[in-house]
Amino acid sequence: MPHLASMKTGDGRIAYEAAGDPKSPPLVFLHGIGGAARAWRSQLDAFGDRFRSLAWDMPGYGGSAPLATVSIGALADALQDFLRQVGAIKPMIVGHSIGGMIVQQLLAQTSGIVSAVVLAQTSPAFGKPDGDWQKAFIDARLGPLDRGESLLSLAPSLVKELAGDDPDVSGMEVARDCMASVPEATYRATMRALMGFDLRHALKSIAIPTLVLSGSKDNNAPAPMMAKMASYIPQARYVELEGAGHLANLERPVAFNAAVDQFLTGDVAATQVKA
């Protein structure tokens, strides 16, 4: 098992966890709105023997400083700066949920910076800020906080709602701990950052090997939507994890890791050989 280290970037603004040889190819993991770097420890352990595996605390999470203004664009800029500071040149990036949106934004604004991408249980669009579904989604998540609840009190029900069938017990403990630890201001700001996100037009321009990974029981990023998303990406492979909800890397770490591993050793390795 590779040594796991907790670190910070040189400017002290971004905290991250890392495993593996610094000289190995970089593999970067981006968590979702209720997550943290530690949500990826199973993946850091699994891939740290072959890759320089890195998982950041998104700005405002864990040991990372918050942004002055939170938007998908600002988070993509922070990601680009993070990659520069840790020396992750042409990394492979696994983005879960909003993490997948952030890497889509990075790909849309900066070509050639990423060598391969896993879009895990994410979406190319959240839709109109004034849309009924979008407003209902935000209200359902922020309403309890407005009524005096806390993320600590809400974490068990929020995580249960996100999970699919028979999730890994220890993974769910990590998910609840991560959710409970998110600062309320960060949670609110990051949730609102979803509003208006739409990069559906950019999918056809993703010109790198891509794994689109869904869970069959995911209600936030439904599998049929993700399958359609994959159909627009030229080099996409689509994989659906049966029974998984929205937190597949924690619910079914073995299946999640196997899907990512098959992609990295198959599609990505084949591309590198051709190059």
C-alpha positions in Angstrom: 0.0 0.0 0.0 1.5 3.4 -1.0 2.2 6.0 1.7 -0.6 8.5 2.0 0.5 12.1 2.7 -1.5 15.2 3.6 0.1 18.3 2.0 -0.5 21.9 1.0 0.5 23.8 -2.1 3.4 26.2 -1.9 1.2 29.2 -1.4 -0.7 27.4 1.4 -4.1 27.9 -0.2 -4.9 24.3 -1.3 -4.7 21.2 0.8 -4.5 17.8 -0.8 -3.7 14.2 -0.2 -1.2 12.3 -2.2 0.1 8.8 -2.7 2.7 7.3 -5.0 6.0 8.2 -6.6 6.2 11.9 -7.5 7.8 10.8 -10.8 4.9 8.7 -11.8 2.1 10.0 -14.2 -0.3 12.3 -12.3 -3.8 11.1 -11.6 -6.0 13.8 -9.9 -9.3 13.2 -8.1 -11.9 16.0 -7.7 -14.7 15.5 -5.1 -18.3 16.7 -5.1 -20.2 19.3 -3.1 -20.5 17.1 0.0 -17.0 15.6 -0.3 -13.4 16.2 0.7 -10.0 14.9 -0.4 -10.3 12.0 2.1 -13.3 10.7 0.2 -10.8 9.4 -2.4 -8.5 7.4 0.0 -9.6 4.1 -1.5 -8.6 5.3 -4.9 -5.3 6.8 -3.7 -4.5 3.5 -2.2 -5.6 1.6 -5.3 -3.7 3.7 -7.9 -0.8 5.0 -5.9 1.4 2.1 -6.9 1.4 3.2 -10.6 0.4 6.8 -10.5 1.2 10.0 -8.6 -2.4 10.0 -7.2 -3.6 13.4 -5.9 -7.0 14.4 -4.3 -7.6 18.1 -3.5 -9.8 19.7 -0.9 -11.8 22.0 -3.2 -11.4 25.7 -2.3 -13.4 26.3 0.9 -13.2 22.6 1.9 -11.0 20.9 4.5 -7.7 22.7 4.7 -8.2 24.8 1.5 -8.9 28.5 1.6 -12.3 29.7 0.2 -12.5 31.7 -3.0 -13.8 35.3 -2.8 -16.5 34.4 -5.3 -17.5 30.8 -6.1 -18.4 29.9 -9.7 -17.6 26.9 -11.9 -15.2 29.2 -13.8 -13.4 30.3 -10.7 -13.1 26.7 -9.5 -11.6 25.7 -12.9 -9.1 28.5 -12.6 -8.2 27.3 -9.1 -7.8 23.8 -10.4 -5.5 25.0 -13.2 -3.4 26.8 -10.5 -3.4 23.7 -8.3 -2.1 21.5 -11.2 0.6 24.1 -11.9 1.7 24.3 -8.2 1.9 20.5 -7.7 3.7 20.0 -11.1 1.0 17.8 -12.5 1.8 18.1 -16.2 -0.8 16.6 -18.6 -2.6 14.8 -15.7 -5.5 12.3 -16.0 -8.4 13.7 -14.0 -11.3 12.0 -12.3 -14.1 14.5 -11.6 -17.1 13.4 -9.5 -20.3 15.4 -9.6 -19.4 19.1 -9.5 -15.8 18.0 -9.8 -16.8 16.7 -13.3 -18.3 20.0 -14.1 -15.1 21.8 -13.0 -12.9 19.6 -15.3 -15.4 20.1 -18.2 -15.0 23.9 -17.7 -11.2 23.5 -17.6 -11.2 21.5 -20.8 -13.4 24.1 -22.5 -11.2 27.0 -21.6 -7.7 25.5 -21.8 -6.8 22.9 -24.5 -4.0 20.4 -24.1 -3.7 20.6 -20.3 -5.3 17.2 -19.5 -4.4 13.8 -21.1 -7.5 11.9 -20.1 -10.7 12.4 -18.0 -13.2 10.4 -16.1 -16.5 12.1 -15.8 -18.1 10.3 -12.8 -21.8 10.9 -12.0 -21.8 14.4 -13.3 -23.6 16.4 -15.9 -22.8 18.8 -18.8 -25.5 21.2 -17.7 -27.5 22.2 -14.6 -29.8 24.4 -16.6 -31.4 27.8 -16.3 -31.1 29.7 -13.0 -34.9 30.4 -13.1 -35.9 26.9 -14.1 -38.5 25.2 -11.9 -36.5 22.0 -11.5 -33.3 23.9 -10.7 -35.0 26.1 -8.1 -36.6 23.0 -6.5 -33.3 21.2 -6.4 -31.5 24.2 -4.6 -34.5 24.8 -2.3 -34.5 21.1 -1.3 -30.9 21.3 -0.2 -30.7 24.8 1.2 -34.2 25.0 2.7 -33.4 22.8 5.8 -30.4 25.1 6.5 -32.6 28.1 6.2 -34.9 26.5 8.8 -32.1 26.1 11.3 -30.7 22.6 10.5 -26.9 22.0 10.2 -24.9 19.9 7.9 -24.0 17.8 10.9 -27.6 17.0 11.6 -28.5 16.6 7.9 -25.5 14.5 6.9 -27.1 11.1 7.6 -30.3 11.8 5.7 -28.5 13.5 2.8 -26.0 10.7 2.3 -28.8 8.0 2.6 -30.7 9.9 -0.1 -27.6 9.9 -2.4 -26.7 6.2 -2.0 -27.9 3.3 -4.0 -28.4 -0.4 -3.1 -26.4 -2.0 -0.2 -23.6 0.6 -0.1 -20.3 -0.2 1.5 -20.7 0.5 5.3 -17.3 2.1 5.8 -17.7 4.2 2.7 -20.9 5.6 4.0 -19.3 6.5 7.2 -16.7 8.5 5.3 -19.5 10.1 3.2 -21.4 11.2 6.3 -18.2 12.6 7.9 -17.3 14.5 4.8 -20.8 16.0 4.5 -21.0 16.9 8.1 -17.6 18.7 7.9 -18.4 21.0 5.0 -18.7 24.7 6.2 -22.2 25.9 5.7 -21.1 29.0 3.8 -19.1 26.8 1.4 -21.9 24.4 0.9 -24.3 27.2 0.1 -21.9 29.0 -2.2 -20.9 25.9 -4.1 -24.5 24.7 -4.5 -25.5 28.1 -6.0 -22.5 27.9 -8.3 -24.3 25.1 -10.2 -27.0 27.6 -11.4 -26.7 28.3 -15.1 -23.9 25.8 -15.8 -24.2 24.5 -19.4 -21.4 23.1 -21.4 -23.4 20.7 -23.6 -22.2 22.5 -26.7 -18.6 21.7 -25.7 -18.9 17.9 -25.4 -18.0 17.4 -29.0 -14.8 19.3 -28.5 -13.5 17.0 -25.7 -10.6 15.5 -27.8 -9.0 13.1 -25.2 -9.9 9.6 -24.0 -12.9 9.9 -21.7 -14.7 7.6 -19.4 -18.3 8.5 -18.6 -19.2 6.6 -15.4 -22.7 6.4 -14.0 -24.6 4.6 -11.3 -27.9 2.9 -12.2 -29.6 4.2 -9.0 -28.2 7.8 -9.2 -31.1 10.3 -9.1 -28.8 13.4 -9.3 -26.9 12.4 -12.5 -29.3 9.7 -14.0 -27.7 7.0 -16.0 -29.8 7.7 -19.2 -28.7 11.3 -19.2 -25.0 10.3 -18.8 -25.3 7.7 -21.6 -26.6 10.5 -23.8 -23.8 12.7 -22.7 -21.2 10.1 -23.6 -22.7 9.8 -27.1 -21.6 13.4 -27.9 -17.9 12.9 -26.8 -15.8 11.6 -29.6 -13.5 9.2 -27.6 -15.9 8.3 -24.8 -16.4 5.0 -23.2 -19.6 4.7 -21.1 -19.9 2.4 -18.1 -22.9 2.1 -15.7 -22.3 0.6 -12.3 -25.3 -1.5 -11.4 -27.0 -0.6 -8.1 -24.7 2.4 -7.4 -26.2 5.8 -6.4 -24.4 9.1 -6.6 -21.4 8.2 -4.4 -20.1 5.3 -6.4 -16.4 5.6 -5.3 -17.5 5.3 -1.7 -20.5 2.9 -2.2 -18.8 0.5 -4.5 -15.0 1.2 -4.4 -14.0 -2.1 -5.9 -16.3 -1.7 -8.9 -15.5 2.0 -9.3 -11.7 1.3 -9.2 -12.0 -1.6 -11.6 -13.9 0.6 -14.2 -11.3 3.4 -13.9 -8.4 0.9 -14.0 -9.8 -0.7 -17.2 -10.1 2.7 -18.8 -6.5 3.7 -17.8 -4.9 0.5 -18.8 -7.0 0.1 -22.0 -8.2 3.3 -23.7 -5.6 5.7 -22.2 -2.6 3.3 -22.6 -3.6 2.6 -26.2 -3.7 6.3 -27.0 -0.2 6.8 -25.4 1.2 3.9 -27.5 -0.2 5.5 -30.7 1.3 8.9 -29.8 
